[in-house]
Amino acid sequence: MQEYPAIRRFGEKLHMLRRQRGMTIRELTSALGYSGYGYIHSIELGKSKPTAELVLRVAMLFNVTTDQLLRDDLDV
């Protein structure tokens, strides 16, 4: 399986944002409009690639830019 550093970094940022807001993974999953938390969990671990729609939803939920989420040289 090919590793994607930017994708892994997105997952780390998502995890950090979730923890900063005191959200559980289930709460985040629900807030993003998903029913099961497995997909979001695998994103946080860097094992799955997020869709463009998910990136936009995360950006809106946490009031950050998509660049902050996707570019490795920017922190959130």
Secondary structure, DSSP 8 states (H G I E B T S, - for coil): ----HHHHHHHHHHHHHHHHTT--HHHHHHHTT-S-SHHHHHHHTTSS---HHHHHHHHHHHT--HHHHH-TT---
